[in-house]
Amino acid sequence: MEISAYALRKTVLRIVYEKNSGHIGGSFSIADVMSYLFSNYNLVGPDSHKFILSKGHAAPILYAALYELGILSDLDLHSFREVDSKLQGHPDKVRLPEVIATTGSLGQGLSIAIGHALAIKLKGSDKNVFCVVGDGELQEGQIWESLMLAPKFKLANLCCLVDHNKSQNDGFVKDILPLDPLDEKIKAFGWNVIRISGHDRSQIQFALENFESYQNGPTLVILDTIKGMGVSFMQTPEWHAKVPNEEEYKRAIEELM
């Protein structure tokens, strides 16, 4: 099943606008990689590959993908962020069993992914683990402990995808806590590092094919992305968690057509 990145963005826009709450910018920046992953891998169910959205505030894009797969309904989407809804502001594996990790406290998802990848390896399974983290999230110390740990166990079944949209809730990453030279730092930890445009489907395909063929350890893909990609006026840090008004919503929908 081919899932459109623009369809994902439109669903994100709709549910955030309807509930007047949620994160658009960081959901839009990973729409293309989410489109590719959920179109090409079985990521839901007991005998599936594993997917963890460590940057849990981007939950709307995950819910949009599950909606496109027919797992969530319009009624489910209408309950987004409501009390007792299974679609909380961050993924909740207790309420929504289709996700395997409750995330949103930044920095924890990659550690969880390593646990799953190691268990899969010990069981002799051929399944992979995909973990999406944010570049602002890379400022968390636990991430760097995880980056040290995964190569020790040569987890060739682990792919970490960094949404490098270069901005976070409080501004630009370079102004808050710079990460560069990011490629060299992570390579020094023993990872297979690939840097691509996170909005180019052919490059995403190349990176994931490289991941599948590389057997000497874990792979980390740096996705150079644009926050709010898809809507011109949303491509600034302020759209990390900003909700559009009626006029902005209509303008955004027109751009996503």
N, C-alpha and C positions, 0 to 999 in steps of 0.2 A: 504494500500500500504506500503510495507516494503522498507525503504530507507537505503542504505548501507552507513556507515560512511566513508568507503574507497572511495566510489563513490563521496561523498561530498568533501573529501580531494583532489581527482584528479581534480575535477572541479575548486576548489580554486587555486590549483597549476597552472592550465592551464591559467586561466584568469589573475592572477598576473604576470605570466611569459610573456604572450602575450603583456600586457600593460606596463610591466616594472615598475609596481607600485602596492602597496597594502600590506595587512598585512596577512602573512601566519601563523606565530607562534601561535597567539591567536585565529585564525580560526581553526587550527588543534586541539587545546586543547579542544574545545567544539564540535568537530564533532560527538562524540558518543552521547552526550546528545541531540544535534540537530537532529541526526538520530532518536533517540527514540521519541522525542516530535513530530516531523513532520510525523512519521510513525503511531503514536497512538492517536493523537488529530487533530481535524479539527481546524487549526489555521489561515485560510484565508477565508474571506467572511463575509457577514453581520450577519449571525447567528452562528458565530464560537466562540471558546475560543479566548482570546487575547494573543498575543505574542509581547514582546518588547525586542529588543536587545539594552540594555543600553550601552554596550561597542561597540559603533557603528563602530569603526575601523575594527571590525571583520565582516563587511558587506559581504565580499566574501562568507562566509559560509552560510549566509542567502540567498544570491542570488543562491548559489548552491542548497539549499533545494527547493527554488521556481522553479528552473530548473528541478529538479527531479520530482516535482509535475506536470510539464507540463505547468506551468504558465509563465515561461520565455523560450525564444527560444535561439538557438545558435546565432542568429543575435543579440539578446539582450545582451548576454554575450560578444560578440565581441565589444560592445559599452561601456563596463565597463570603468568608469572614464573619458570618453570623455565629452567634453563640450556639454551641453544640453541632455546628456544621462539620462535615468531614473535610471540607475545604477551608482549612484555617489559613491565616496569613503566612504561615510557614508550614512546610509538609509535616504531617503528623501520621506516623505509621500505625498508630493504634486506631485512629479514626478512619484512615484510608489505607487499607492493607496492600493496595497496589504499589505503594512506595515502601522501600526497605529500610529507610533511615529517617528519623525525626531530626530535622536540621533547622538552622536559623541562628543558633549560637555559633558565630563564625569561628572557623578554624578546626572544627571537629570532623567534618565530613571525610576528609582524606584519611584520617586515622581509621574511621569505620570502614572505608573502602579497602584499606590494607588488610583489615581483619577478614573481610569477605574474600579477598583475593588469595590470602594465605590458606584459608579453609578450602577454597576451591582447588588450589594446587595440591594440598595434602590429600584430597579426595580423588585426585587424578582426573578431574573433570576438564573439559575443553572450553568452559564458559569464561567470559571476560567480565571485567568490572570497569565501568566508566564513571568518573567522578568530575563534576564541573565545579570549579572554585572561582572566586572573583579575585581580581588583582589587589583590591583593597584588603581582601581577606588574607592575602599573602603576608600582610603585616603582623599576623598572629603568630606567636612563637610555636604553637603546636603544629602549625603547618611545616615548619622547618625541622622539627623532630620527625615528622612523618616522611619528609623528603630524605632524611638520613636513613630511616628504617627500611623503606621499600626495596632499595638496591641490595641490602644485606640478604634478603630472602630471594633475590633475583625474580621478582614478580613480573614476569613477562606478560601476564594476563591482566595487568593493571594499566589503565590509561587515564591520566589526569589531564583535564582540559582547562586551561586558564583563560577566563574571559578578561582579556587585557584591554578593557575599554578606557583605561587611564583616568577614571574618575570614580569617586565614592561619595558617600552621603554628605561629607563636609567640604568637598571641593576636588581638586585634581590630586591624584596619587603622588605625583612628583613634588607637590608642595607640602604634603602631609607626612609622608615617609617614603622617600624614593626607593625604587626596587632595582634600578639598573646598576650593573649590567645583568639583567635577569637570566638570559640564556646561559652565560658563562657560570653564574653562581649555581644553577641547577645541574648543569653538566658536571661540575666539580663534585657533586654529590653522587654521581654515577648513573644518572638518568639518560635515556635516549631522548634528546630534546629536538623538537621540530617547531619551527615558527612559520606561520602562514597567515593569510587573510582569513578572518573568521566569517567573512561574508561571501567567499568564493567557493561554490560547491565543489568544483573540481579540485581545489586545493584541500578542502576538507576530506574528500575522498582519498587523495594522495596520502595525507597524513595518517588516516586510519588504516589504509592498506600497509603503510610502512610499519605501523604499530603491530598489526597482525603478523607480519613477517619477521619482526625483530624478536629474538628469543634470549637475549643476554641480560634482560632486566626490564624494569618498568619504563614506560614512555610518557613523556609530558609534552603536550601540544600547547604552545602559546598562540592563542587566537587574537590577532590584532583586530579589534572590533571598535565600533562607534556606539557609544551610549545613545539609546533612543533611535537606533538605525531604523529607517523606514519612514520616519516622519521628520521633516527638515527642522522644524522649530523645537523638537524635543531632544536635540543632540547636544545638550549641555548638562553639567552636574546637577542643576536644580531639578531636573526631571528624574532624579533618583527615586523620589517617592512623592512627586507632585501629582495631583489629580487634575485632569483637564476640566475646564468649565464647558458649558454647552457649545459655545462658539469654537473653542479649541478642539473639542471632540468631533465636531462636524468637519473642521479643516483636516484633522488627522485621518478620519475615515476616507475623505476624498483622496488623500495622498496614498492611502493603502489600497485603493481600488485597482 
